[in-house]
Amino acid sequence: MTPGMPGSVLDQHQRSTPTAMGSVLQLPPNQSPIEKALELSMKVEAMRLENNTFNQRLKALEDGIQTRDRLLNTAARDIQDASAEVARVRRDLQTWVEELKQQQARIRQLDKDYQELLRTVIRMLEKAVGPEGANKQPAGEP
């Protein structure tokens, strides 16, 4: 038979129930075990309520951290997108600057070509008219 079970032989050095005397429960001289149990029960309940409060606060902080992390991730993606857009715009601007420089050079060359053409036309006209024709007044002017 197993010790501690009904109908079994008990060892005289073992107790089947815990003691409820002062030294085991650390009772002051004028306090009963029931009073001590009630006091401890109230402490346990207060600690349970405090634990629930801490758990709620922890949950709120965790939710806040998750929200902050989501916002930070969104902001980081936005910054990366903006940086990529700025880089693309810079490349476009650089391309436009190069194209503008090429167009300006082309316009300068065309301007030089037209000036040379006009000089050539003027010389040809001066040769065709002759030196005295350049000094003559057009007909109808005094």
C-alpha positions as a Markdown table, in Angstrom:
| # | Residue | x | y | z |
|---|---|---|---|---|
| 1 | Met | 0.0 | 0.0 | 0.0 |
| 2 | Thr | 1.1 | 3.5 | -0.7 |
| 3 | Pro | 1.7 | 5.8 | 2.3 |
| 4 | Gly | -0.7 | 8.7 | 2.6 |
| 5 | Met | -3.6 | 6.9 | 0.9 |
| 6 | Pro | -6.7 | 5.9 | 2.9 |
| 7 | Gly | -6.3 | 2.5 | 4.4 |
| 8 | Ser | -2.5 | 2.6 | 4.2 |
| 9 | Val | 0.0 | 2.3 | 7.0 |
| 10 | Leu | 1.4 | 5.7 | 7.8 |
| 11 | Asp | 5.0 | 6.4 | 8.6 |
| 12 | Gln | 5.2 | 8.1 | 12.0 |
| 13 | His | 7.8 | 10.5 | 10.6 |
| 14 | Gln | 5.6 | 11.8 | 7.8 |
| 15 | Arg | 2.6 | 14.0 | 8.1 |
| 16 | Ser | -0.3 | 13.7 | 5.7 |
| 17 | Thr | -1.3 | 17.3 | 6.2 |
| 18 | Pro | 0.8 | 20.4 | 6.7 |
| 19 | Thr | 1.1 | 22.0 | 10.1 |
| 20 | Ala | -0.9 | 25.2 | 10.7 |
| 21 | Met | 1.0 | 26.5 | 13.6 |
| 22 | Gly | 2.8 | 29.8 | 14.0 |
| 23 | Ser | 6.4 | 29.0 | 13.1 |
| 24 | Val | 5.5 | 27.4 | 9.8 |
| 25 | Leu | 3.2 | 30.2 | 8.7 |
| 26 | Gln | 5.2 | 32.9 | 10.5 |
| 27 | Leu | 2.2 | 34.0 | 12.5 |
| 28 | Pro | 2.5 | 36.8 | 15.1 |
| 29 | Pro | 1.3 | 35.8 | 18.6 |
| 30 | Asn | -2.2 | 37.3 | 18.3 |
| 31 | Gln | -3.0 | 36.2 | 14.8 |
| 32 | Ser | -4.9 | 33.0 | 13.7 |
| 33 | Pro | -4.0 | 31.0 | 10.6 |
| 34 | Ile | -7.3 | 32.1 | 9.0 |
| 35 | Glu | -6.5 | 35.8 | 9.5 |
| 36 | Lys | -3.1 | 35.1 | 8.0 |
| 37 | Ala | -4.7 | 33.3 | 5.0 |
| 38 | Leu | -7.1 | 36.2 | 4.5 |
| 39 | Glu | -4.2 | 38.7 | 4.6 |
| 40 | Leu | -2.2 | 36.7 | 2.1 |
| 41 | Ser | -5.2 | 36.2 | -0.1 |
| 42 | Met | -5.8 | 40.0 | -0.2 |
| 43 | Lys | -2.1 | 40.5 | -1.0 |
| 44 | Val | -2.3 | 37.9 | -3.8 |
| 45 | Glu | -5.4 | 39.6 | -5.2 |
| 46 | Ala | -3.7 | 43.0 | -5.0 |
| 47 | Met | -0.7 | 41.6 | -6.8 |
| 48 | Arg | -2.9 | 40.0 | -9.4 |
| 49 | Leu | -4.6 | 43.3 | -10.1 |
| 50 | Glu | -1.2 | 45.1 | -10.2 |
| 51 | Asn | 0.1 | 42.4 | -12.6 |
| 52 | Asn | -3.0 | 42.9 | -14.8 |
| 53 | Thr | -2.3 | 46.6 | -14.8 |
| 54 | Phe | 1.3 | 46.0 | -15.7 |
| 55 | Asn | 0.3 | 43.5 | -18.5 |
| 56 | Gln | -2.2 | 46.1 | -19.9 |
| 57 | Arg | 0.5 | 48.8 | -19.8 |
| 58 | Leu | 3.0 | 46.4 | -21.4 |
| 59 | Lys | 0.5 | 45.6 | -24.2 |
| 60 | Ala | -0.1 | 49.3 | -24.8 |
| 61 | Leu | 3.7 | 50.0 | -24.9 |
| 62 | Glu | 4.2 | 47.1 | -27.3 |
| 63 | Asp | 1.3 | 48.4 | -29.5 |
| 64 | Gly | 2.9 | 51.8 | -29.4 |
| 65 | Ile | 6.3 | 50.4 | -30.4 |
| 66 | Gln | 4.7 | 48.4 | -33.3 |
| 67 | Thr | 2.9 | 51.5 | -34.5 |
| 68 | Arg | 6.2 | 53.5 | -34.2 |
| 69 | Asp | 8.1 | 50.8 | -36.1 |
| 70 | Arg | 5.4 | 50.7 | -38.9 |
| 71 | Leu | 5.6 | 54.5 | -39.2 |
| 72 | Leu | 9.4 | 54.4 | -39.2 |
| 73 | Asn | 9.4 | 51.8 | -41.9 |
| 74 | Thr | 6.9 | 53.8 | -43.9 |
| 75 | Ala | 9.0 | 56.9 | -43.5 |
| 76 | Ala | 12.2 | 55.1 | -44.4 |
| 77 | Arg | 10.5 | 53.8 | -47.6 |
| 78 | Asp | 9.3 | 57.3 | -48.4 |
| 79 | Ile | 12.8 | 58.7 | -47.9 |
| 80 | Gln | 14.2 | 56.0 | -50.1 |
| 81 | Asp | 11.6 | 56.7 | -52.8 |
| 82 | Ala | 12.3 | 60.5 | -52.5 |
| 83 | Ser | 16.0 | 59.9 | -52.7 |
| 84 | Ala | 15.6 | 57.7 | -55.8 |
| 85 | Glu | 13.3 | 60.4 | -57.3 |
| 86 | Val | 15.9 | 63.1 | -56.5 |
| 87 | Ala | 18.7 | 61.0 | -58.2 |
| 88 | Arg | 16.5 | 60.5 | -61.2 |
| 89 | Val | 15.7 | 64.2 | -61.5 |
| 90 | Arg | 19.4 | 65.1 | -61.1 |
| 91 | Arg | 20.2 | 62.7 | -64.0 |
| 92 | Asp | 17.5 | 64.3 | -66.1 |
| 93 | Leu | 18.7 | 67.8 | -65.2 |
| 94 | Gln | 22.3 | 66.8 | -66.1 |
| 95 | Thr | 21.0 | 65.4 | -69.4 |
| 96 | Trp | 19.1 | 68.6 | -70.1 |
| 97 | Val | 22.1 | 70.7 | -69.2 |
| 98 | Glu | 24.2 | 68.8 | -71.7 |
| 99 | Glu | 21.5 | 69.0 | -74.4 |
| 100 | Leu | 21.1 | 72.8 | -73.7 |
| 101 | Lys | 24.9 | 73.2 | -74.0 |
| 102 | Gln | 24.8 | 71.3 | -77.3 |
| 103 | Gln | 21.9 | 73.5 | -78.6 |
| 104 | Gln | 23.7 | 76.7 | -77.5 |
| 105 | Ala | 26.8 | 75.6 | -79.3 |
| 106 | Arg | 24.8 | 74.7 | -82.4 |
| 107 | Ile | 23.0 | 78.1 | -82.3 |
| 108 | Arg | 26.4 | 80.0 | -81.9 |
| 109 | Gln | 27.7 | 78.0 | -84.9 |
| 110 | Leu | 24.6 | 78.8 | -86.9 |
| 111 | Asp | 24.9 | 82.5 | -85.9 |
| 112 | Lys | 28.5 | 82.5 | -87.1 |
| 113 | Asp | 27.5 | 80.8 | -90.3 |
| 114 | Tyr | 24.7 | 83.3 | -91.0 |
| 115 | Gln | 27.0 | 86.3 | -90.2 |
| 116 | Glu | 29.6 | 84.9 | -92.6 |
| 117 | Leu | 26.9 | 84.3 | -95.2 |
| 118 | Leu | 25.6 | 87.9 | -94.8 |
| 119 | Arg | 29.2 | 89.3 | -95.1 |
| 120 | Thr | 29.7 | 87.3 | -98.3 |
| 121 | Val | 26.4 | 88.5 | -99.7 |
| 122 | Ile | 27.3 | 92.1 | -98.8 |
| 123 | Arg | 30.7 | 91.8 | -100.5 |
| 124 | Met | 29.1 | 90.2 | -103.6 |
| 125 | Leu | 26.5 | 93.0 | -103.7 |
| 126 | Glu | 29.3 | 95.6 | -103.3 |
| 127 | Lys | 31.2 | 94.1 | -106.2 |
| 128 | Ala | 28.1 | 93.8 | -108.3 |
| 129 | Val | 27.1 | 97.5 | -107.7 |
| 130 | Gly | 30.6 | 98.8 | -107.8 |
| 131 | Pro | 32.2 | 101.6 | -105.8 |
| 132 | Glu | 30.3 | 104.4 | -107.4 |
| 133 | Gly | 26.9 | 102.7 | -106.9 |
| 134 | Ala | 27.4 | 102.6 | -103.2 |
| 135 | Asn | 27.6 | 106.4 | -103.1 |
| 136 | Lys | 24.7 | 107.0 | -105.4 |
| 137 | Gln | 21.4 | 108.0 | -104.0 |
| 138 | Pro | 18.4 | 105.9 | -104.8 |
| 139 | Ala | 16.1 | 107.4 | -107.4 |
| 140 | Gly | 13.5 | 109.8 | -106.0 |
| 141 | Glu | 15.7 | 111.1 | -103.2 |
| 142 | Pro | 17.3 | 114.6 | -103.3 |
